[in-house]
């Protein structure tokens, strides 16, 4: 990268931050209710976003004045592959009750999020998470974030343990070396204040002095089970299996969902494309070379085009492959002809292969809470306290309860039912394969609703699918409250992206396995018109599909113009 590049404000902030310290420690010690703008940017690298509850903005107070912003912190826990013990899960449940808003959230990247933590309690909460042997470091920010991997805990072969091992190795290898996290959150003076000592820099051999130009995401999956949406990552690792053993990985580069429509084509969603093949022993080193190329050539002037997908779009994959080979030290091996073919949501009962079972429990939109008759938080707490089993989180925001003995299955299932939690056979595939971002009220980027309105929307869509005989079809629906794409809305069968208050862009033609981008079918669709727009398309699909063609495949085959013509004719008749 040219030294003459004018750094963006955030790039300069990182450069001057003393390896991500900034004024975080000093501000933790003051009595202000919020962090400064600069500190809040650096806090992302420590796993936290500063937010305000937009439902509370401008509420009229008893004295007649309007309430200003009510700041709090969102804290994300880093857990490669979504692996968590019962103790760690229970710790997070305790923290959401003691310091948060009473809810715990499973993210679309197999992590936990705590919401609405007051600034004054941040250090206590971060310490408690670390005491449970988890961490929040690099869960956000311009570094490699939580490494996701197929969470299925099968024990009848080594594939799943080996993928988890790779996720752990990647997470460890790309963890920032800066000691700022430990210094700020985990060390104390006698008076309980964070030590603020003379800055002693450490070497950051991968990230350098400015870290990455933008966030970076990695994922590990099998060709026949892309349950983590491998192609949506900056760097995906597609396992190559021979004789029931992983011998290497196809590395897929350049995925990313975020886009800014107002920039008129300057930004775009992208799916990762095959870069190279690496043996298991080569994989970490090749991945490091990829990250270093992004470090050195990613755009540091304009964050909106700073992701690695834009480097690849500008250069082409051949030039990018050549440059990565230079950094690796030798020519890369071309990728093998192995591709994603299927995906599973892992909901329901599965034999683990070691005489025990695991149970996939759907958590709609990932929100673990008690609300009315649906008491997910209490139900899970009851089971975890009694059985102390390990848990895995999925990229579809579900929970896998692992290592269940045969004799305990009935009790666990009944406990879930007693708390209003439905089993796999009671849920439509549409609901099981749906995900949403938090959006309003806490996300600062949200322009409209997502998590809070998707369940009711699915209720209506389920009724229409039932009416036309499609209730058992596997259809993926992803919804976000803005174009940033946290819930990966640009490649499922149906994507809904918030465009303005109460209005969405409707995408069609992707697929469940995440290998094809969807196209825009309608823009600026009011919430109440989404179902009426989908009804004729479901009817068309029911009568004109070929064989086992999925809804996304059908829409892709027909195209927007054909679908629109049919819908207009159907609505006019």
N, C-alpha and C positions, 0 to 999 in steps of 0.2 A: 504494500500500500504506500502511495506517495506520502512523503513527509509534509507536503504542502497542503494536504487536505485540511480543510477547516473543520475542526471537531464540533459536533453538536454539543449543546449545553450539558447533556447527561454524560457524554464521553469525557468532557473536562471535569465534571464532578467525580467520576470514577477515578480519573487520573490523580486528582488532588485529595482523594478520600483516605489516604494512608491505609490502603488495602482494605477498603470497605468499612472503615471505622467512622469516618466523618465526625459528626457531633452526637452520634446515637447515645453513647454512654452519658455524656453531659445532660442530654435531654431526658434520659430515663430518670435522672436524679432531680429534675425540677418538678414543679407542681402544675405545669401546663397540661391541659386536657388532650392536646394533640402534639404530634411531632411537626417540625418544620418541613417545608416542601423538599429540601435537599435530603434531610434525614429519612423522610418517608421513601424516597427513591432508593437509597442505600439499604433500607430495611428489607427490601424485596430479596436481596441476596441472603438474608438471614431467615427467610421464609415467611415474611409478613407483608401485608398490604394495609395501608391506612384507608379506612372507608368512613362514610357517614350514612346513617339510615335515612333514605330519602322519603320514607313515609313520615318521618318526624320533622322534616324541614318545614319551616314557616308555620308550624302549628301555633295557634293562638294560646298564649299563656294566660293565667288567671288575671294578671294585671293589664291585659289587653294588648301587650306587645307580642311580636312574633318571635318564635324560637329560632335560633340560628341552626347551623349544622351541628349534629350530635356525633362527634367522632368516636370511632372505636377501631380495633385492629382485627383483621382476619389473619389467622395463623395456620399455616399448612405444614403438615408433618411429612417427612420424606421417608418412604418405605419401599425399596426396590421390589418389584414384582407384587406389591400389595400384601406382603407377608407380615403378619402381626400376631402376637401371642394374646391369649385371653387377658393376661395382666395388662398388657399395653392397651388393648381395646378398652378395658374397664377404666384405666387411667384417663383415657380421652373422654369417656362418658362422664366420669367424675368432674373433669375440668370444664366440660360444657355446662354442667349444672352449677358449679361453684363460681365460675368466672365468665362464662359466655352467655349466650341467649337460650340455653337449654336444649340446643340441638347440635348434633354432630353430622357432618356431611361427608359422604364418600364421593370423591371427585372422579372425573372421567380419566384420570391418570393414576388410579389405584392408590390414592392418598387420602388422608383425613384433613378436613378443614374445621377449625373452630371459628365461630363468628361472634362479633360484637364483644370482644375482650377489651375492657378499659385499659388505657395506656399504663396506668399505675400497677396493673397486675401482670403485665407482659413478662417481666423477668421471672416471676413465680411460676407462670404457666410454662415458659420455655424450659426452666429447670426441671419441672415435674416430668415433662416429656423426655428430657435427657436422662433423668433418673430411671425412667422405664426402659432405657436402652434404645430409644428412638432419637431422632433429631429433626430439626427444621432447617438446617443449613442447606443452602442452595435449592430449596424447594421452589423458589421463585428467582427472578433476576436474570442477569446476562451471563449465565453459566449453564452447564448441563443440569437439567432438572431431574425430577424423579424418573428413574429408569423403569419402564413398564415391561411386563413379560406375562406370558400365559400363566394364569394362577392355578390351573387345575392341579391338585395334589396327587396325581396318579403315581403309584408306587410299583407298577408291574414292569416298568422298564426305566432306563436312566434318563430319558429325554427331558422330562419335566424338571427333575432335579438339576440337570445340566443347564437348562435355560435359566433357572433361578440362580445358579452359580454364576453364569455369565452376567446376569443383571446385577448381582452383588459386586462382581469384579469391575464392571463398568462404572457403577456408582462410586466405588472406592477410588478408582483410578482418576476419575474426573472431579473428585471433590476438591474445592479450592484449598490451597495450602495455607492461606492467610490464617493467622491465629486470632483474628478479630472476634470471631464467634465465641470462642472459649473465653477470651478476655472480657467481653462485654456481658455475656449471659451467665457464665459459669464460675467466675472468680469473684471473691468478696474481700473487702477490707474488714477490719474489726467492726466498723459501724454499719456494715451491710451495704455500703456503696460500692459500685464497680470500680476496680482499680483503673486509674487513668495514668499510665506511665508513658515514658518517652517512647516514641514509635520506633520499633525495630523491625524493619521489613524482612520478609522471608522470600525465598525464591518461588515464583509461580511459573514453573517450566512449561505448562500448557497454556495458561491464560494470559500470561504477561502482565504488564502494568495497568492495562485498561480492561482486562477480562474480555468477554466476547462482545461483538457489536449488538447482539440481540440474544434472546433466549434460545436454547438449544434442547432438542428433545430426542430421546432414544427409546427404542422398543425392540423386544425379542419375541419371535413367534414361530410356529410351525406352518408349513404350507397348507396343511389341511385343517388348520384351526387359527385363523387370523382374528382371534377374539379381542385383540388390542388395537386394531386398525393400524397395522404396521406402516402403510403407505402415507399416513398423516404425520409421520415423524421426520425430523431433519435427517436422522440416520436410523434405518431399520436393519435388523439382523434376522434374516430368514434362514432358519436352520436347515442344513443339508444333512439328510439322514441316510445312512447306509448300514444295513444289517442291524437295525434298531439302535443305532448309535449316531450321535451328532458328530460328524467329521469336520464340519466347517460351517460357514455362513455366507450367503449372498448378502452383500451390503447394499442397501437401497438408500439413495441420497436425495435430499431436496424436497421433502414433504413439508407442508405447513398450511394451516387453514386460514389464518388472518388475512383480511383484506379491508381496504378503505375505498368504498364505492365513489366517494366524491373526487378521488384522484383520477377517475376516468381511464381505467385500464392500466395505470401505473403499478397498481398492486393486484394480486390475484391469488386464489387458492391453488395449491399444487399438490400432486401426489409424488412421492419419492419414486425414483426410477433406478433400475439396476446399475450399480457402479462397478462392483468387482466381486470376486470370490476370495475368501481367506480361510485358511485352516483355523481350527480352534486356537492353536498356539500363535497364529499371526493376527488374530482378530483385534485384540486390544491395541496393538501397535498401528495397524491400519486405521482404526477408528481415531487414534490420536492424530495421525497425519491429516485426516479429514477435518477434525476440529481446528487444527492449526491453520489449515488453508482458509477456513472460515474466519478465524481470528485475524489473519493478515489481509484478507481481501474482501471481507464483508463491509458493507457501506457504513462508515462512521460519521457521515454528515447528515444522513436522513434515516431516522429509525424506522420509518414506514417501509423502507425497502432494504432493511438491514439483514433479513433472514437469509440463510444459505440458499434458499430456492431462487433468489434473485441473482446470485453469483452464477448458478448453474444455467439459469435462463439467459443470462448475458453471454456466457462463455460457450455453452453447449456441453453435454456430458463428456465428450471425448477430450476437450481441453481440460475440463475439471479432473478427469481421471488421470491425465498426464501430470497435472500439477500435484495431485495427491501422491502419485508415484514418486515425484521428486522429493517430497517431504518424507515419504516412507523410506526412500533410499534404493528402491528398485521398481521395475515395471510391475504394475498390478496385474493379477490374473483376471481375465474376463469372467463375468458372472456365468454361472451354469444355467441351463434351461430348466429352471425350477421356479414355479410361480404359485401364488396364493390360489387355493381352490375352494376353501370353505371356511366357515366360522361357527362357533358354538357359544351360546351364552352361559353354559354351565349351570343353568337353573334346574332344580330338582335333585333327586337322589341318584348318586353314582357310586359304584363300587370302586374303592381306591386301588385295589389290586394287592392289598396286604391283609385282607380279611376284615378291613374296616370300611366305612362309608364317609362320603362327604355330601353335604346338602347345600345346594345353591338357593339362596333366599333373595328374591327380587326386592330391592329397596327403591321404590319409585322416585326417580330424580336424585337418588342418593341421600335423601334427607332422613336421618335417624331422629325421630321425635315421637312424642305421644300426642295424638290429636284425636279427640273423640274416642270412638271404639277401636281405632287403629293405634295400638300402643307398641310401636316398633322398638323404641328405646327400652322400655321395661321388659318386653319379651326377650330381646337379645341379652339384656343384663341378667335376667333370671337364668337363662341357659348357660351363659358364660360363667356365672358364679357357681353353678352346680357342676358343670362338666369340665371347665377349664381347658377347652380345646383350642388348638391353633385356628386361626382364621386367615382367609385370603380375601382381598378386595378385587373386584373386576373392573375393567375399563368401561363396562356398561353399568357401573355404579351399584353392583350387587355385592352380597356378602356370601362367602363360602365357609360353612362350618365344617371343620375337618376332623379326621381321626375319630369318627363316631362308631362305637361298638354296636353290633347288630341288636342287642337287647335294649339299647337306649333309643333306637329310632322312633318308636311309637310315642314315647314320652316327650321327646324333643318336638316331634310334629304336633302333638296335642298342645304343648305349651305355646307354640307359635299360633296355632288356631285360636287358643284361648285369648290371645292378645290381638286378634283380628288380622293376623298376617296370613295371606293366602299361599297355598302351595302351587307348584308349577302348573298342574293340570287345571287349576282354577283361573289361570291368567291367559289372556290372548297373547299370541306371539308379537302382535303389534305393541302391546304394553311392555313385554319382556325386552324387546329390542329398541325401546325408546330411551333417550337420554335428554337431559336439559341442563343448561348452565344456571347458576343462581339468579342472574339478572337482578331485577328490582327486589328488595329495596336497597341492597348494600353495594352492588357493583357500580363503580363510578362510570363505567363505559356503557352500561345498559341504556338503551333508548326506549325499551318497552319490556313487557313481561315475558317470562319463559317458564321457569320452574313452577310458579304458582298457578299458572293456567293450563299447563300441559295435561294434567290428569283429567280435567273436565273435557278438554278437546279430544282426548283419546276415548273417553266415554262415548262421545258423539260419533267418532269415526268407527269405533267398534260396532255400534248399532247398524251403521250403513254397510259395513263389511259382512255382518251377519245376514242382513237382508238380501244381499246379492250372492250369498253362498261362499264368501271368502274368509270366513272367520278363522280358518286354520292356516291361512297363508302367512309365511314369514316375511314381514314388511318392516324395515327399519325406518324410524322417524326420529330425527334429531332436531332440536330446537334451541336457538340462542336469542338472547335479547339484544344483540348487536352483531355487526359483521365480523367481529374479532374471531369468532369461530371456536370458542372453547369446547363446545360439545360436538365438534366435527360435523357441521351441518351441510357440507358441500359435496359429500359423496355417498349418503345413504339413498334408499329408494325415494324418501320424501325428506326434504330439508326446509326448515322454516327459520328465517333470519330476520331479526328485528331491524326495521328500516326507519320507522318513525313511531310516535306514540300510537299504540294499538294497531300498527300496520306492519306487514311482513312481506319479504320476498319469498315466493314459493318455488323451491327447486325440485325437480323430478329427474329420474333416470339414472341415479347412482345404484349402488347395490349393497347388500348386507356385508359382503366380504371386503368392501372398501377399496376396490381396484379401479373404479371409474368415477370421474367427476360427474355430478349432476348438471343439468342445464336450467336456466331460469325459465320457468313456465309463466309466471305472473309476478309483477312487481307491485308494491304498495297495496297489498291485499289486507283489507280490514279483518280483524280476528273473526268476526261473525260470518265472513264470507269464505273462510277456509274450507269448512265442511261442504257447503254447496258447490264449491269449485271441484272438490275431490269426488263427489258422488257420481257424476257422469263418467269420470275416468275409471272408477271402480267397476261400473257397469260395462264399459267398453272392454276392460281387461277380462272380466268374467266371461264374456261371450267371444272374444277374438284372440285370446292368448293361444300360444302353441305349446302343447305338451306341458312340461313342468316349468315353463317360462315364469320367472319372477316378475313382480310388479315393476321393479326398476328396469329389468331387461326389456319388458314390454314397452315401457315409456321411451326407453332409449331407441328401440327399434322403430317405433312410430314417429318419434320426433315431436317437437313442440307444435309445429304447424298442423300436423295431422290430428293430434290430440285436441287442439283448440277448435278445429273445424268440427270434429265429432261432438265436442261438448256444446258448442253453439247450436248445432242442429238438435241435439237432445233437449236442451233447455227451451228451445223454441217450439218443440212439438208438444 
